Amino acid sequence: MGTTPAPTADRPDFPDGYGLPETTEGLLSWADVEPRLEQSKHYWISSVRPDGTPHSVPRWGVWLDGRFWYDGAPTTRHTRNVEQNPAVTLTLESGTEVVIVEGESVATRADPDGLGARLAEAFGKYADSGYAPGPDSWSAPDGGGLRVITPRRAMAWFDFPKDSTRFRF
């Protein structure tokens, strides 16, 4: 599968008064941000219910090949939401070292190119918490509940507002 190309970076649009620098000096690089997505153990995913109201849920998952992979029952509120509207926001827990990823969540399977083994290895970060899926966990005809979020846009900052950065994929 390989990694996706690095996104382009620029300044996000914030209202006047936020002190956002007017130059691109100090922008974060994707290499500054992506390790936080890879190393995090706790993520929040927000989706939209059919009635238009928001829904947020904490999730375990892994950032691999430039995308976020997670699993769960197709009967959950979150999965039912994204089956109707795949638009999601993925965030990390920190309110000071911020990473916000916007994209789409779709059901998938882990068949190609040994993806199941690579996912199982990456999910190893949860073994101490009692979750250690095997390489075949997502190869069932229904994908074993595996979903993937493909990013479209992201924002990050670790020293707001100096390094506030928008990424476009």
C-alpha positions in Angstrom: 0.0 0.0 0.0 2.8 2.5 0.8 2.4 5.9 2.4 0.5 8.7 0.9 2.3 11.8 -0.3 2.8 14.6 2.3 0.0 17.1 2.2 0.5 20.8 1.4 0.7 23.2 4.3 -0.5 26.7 4.8 -2.2 28.9 7.4 -5.7 28.1 8.5 -8.4 30.8 8.2 -9.1 32.2 11.7 -11.1 35.4 12.5 -9.2 38.6 13.1 -7.8 39.0 16.6 -6.3 35.5 17.0 -2.8 36.7 16.4 -2.2 34.3 13.5 1.1 35.1 11.8 0.8 36.6 8.3 3.7 34.6 6.9 4.3 30.9 6.4 7.3 31.1 8.8 6.8 28.6 11.7 4.4 26.3 9.9 4.5 22.7 11.1 5.6 20.0 8.7 3.5 16.8 8.3 6.6 15.0 9.7 6.0 17.0 12.9 2.4 16.0 13.1 2.1 12.4 11.7 4.1 10.7 14.6 1.5 12.0 17.1 -1.2 10.3 15.0 0.8 7.1 14.9 1.7 7.0 18.6 -1.6 8.1 20.2 -3.6 5.4 21.9 -6.8 7.4 22.3 -8.7 9.2 19.5 -12.1 10.9 19.2 -14.2 10.5 16.2 -17.1 12.8 15.5 -19.8 12.0 13.0 -23.3 13.3 12.2 -26.6 11.5 13.1 -29.3 11.2 10.4 -31.2 14.1 12.2 -28.1 16.4 11.7 -27.0 16.4 15.3 -23.3 15.6 16.2 -22.1 12.4 17.7 -18.6 11.9 19.3 -17.1 8.7 20.5 -13.6 7.7 21.8 -11.9 5.0 19.7 -8.9 2.9 19.6 -7.2 2.7 16.2 -4.0 3.0 14.3 -2.5 5.5 11.8 -0.9 3.5 9.1 -0.1 4.4 5.5 -1.5 7.9 5.9 -4.9 6.8 7.0 -6.7 5.9 10.3 -7.8 2.3 10.7 -10.3 1.2 13.4 -12.9 -1.5 14.0 -16.2 -2.0 15.7 -19.6 -3.4 15.4 -21.7 -2.3 12.5 -24.6 -1.8 14.9 -23.0 1.1 16.8 -24.4 4.6 16.5 -21.1 5.8 15.0 -21.1 3.2 12.2 -24.8 3.7 11.4 -24.0 7.5 11.1 -21.1 7.1 8.7 -22.9 4.6 6.6 -25.4 7.4 5.8 -22.8 10.3 5.9 -19.2 9.3 5.8 -17.9 12.8 6.8 -16.0 12.6 10.1 -13.5 14.5 12.3 -10.7 12.6 14.0 -9.0 14.3 16.9 -6.4 13.5 19.6 -7.0 14.1 23.3 -4.7 17.1 23.8 -6.1 20.6 23.8 -2.6 22.2 23.6 -0.9 19.9 21.1 -3.7 19.8 18.7 -4.3 17.5 15.7 -7.6 17.6 13.9 -8.2 15.4 10.8 -11.2 15.8 8.6 -12.1 13.0 6.1 -14.4 10.2 5.3 -14.9 6.9 7.0 -15.7 3.8 4.8 -15.9 0.1 5.5 -13.0 -1.9 4.2 -11.2 -5.3 4.4 -7.6 -6.1 5.3 -6.9 -8.5 2.4 -4.4 -6.7 0.1 -0.6 -6.7 0.5 -0.4 -8.2 4.0 -2.4 -5.3 5.4 -4.0 -7.6 8.1 -0.5 -8.5 9.5 0.6 -4.8 9.5 -2.6 -3.7 11.2 -2.3 -6.4 13.8 1.3 -5.3 14.5 0.2 -1.7 14.8 -2.7 -2.6 17.1 -0.1 -4.2 19.3 0.0 -0.9 21.2 -3.2 -2.0 22.9 -2.0 -5.5 24.0 -1.4 -4.3 27.6 -5.1 -3.2 27.6 -6.2 -6.7 26.5 -6.8 -6.0 22.8 -4.6 -7.8 20.4 -6.4 -8.6 17.1 -4.7 -11.2 14.8 -3.8 -10.7 11.1 -7.0 -12.4 10.0 -9.3 -10.4 12.2 -10.5 -8.3 9.3 -10.5 -10.8 6.4 -14.1 -11.9 6.9 -16.5 -11.2 4.1 -18.0 -8.3 6.1 -14.5 -7.0 6.9 -14.8 -7.8 10.6 -16.0 -4.3 11.2 -12.9 -2.6 9.8 -13.2 1.0 8.8 -10.7 3.5 7.4 -10.6 7.2 7.5 -9.0 8.9 4.5 -7.9 12.4 5.4 -9.0 15.4 3.2 -7.8 18.2 5.4 -6.1 18.6 8.8 -5.1 21.3 11.3 -2.5 21.2 13.9 -0.7 23.5 16.4 1.7 22.9 19.3 2.3 26.6 20.1 -0.9 28.4 19.2 -1.1 30.6 17.2 2.5 30.8 16.1 2.6 27.3 14.4 -1.1 27.0 13.4 -1.0 24.9 10.2 -3.6 23.6 7.8 -2.8 20.6 5.7 -4.6 19.7 2.5 -4.4 16.2 1.1 
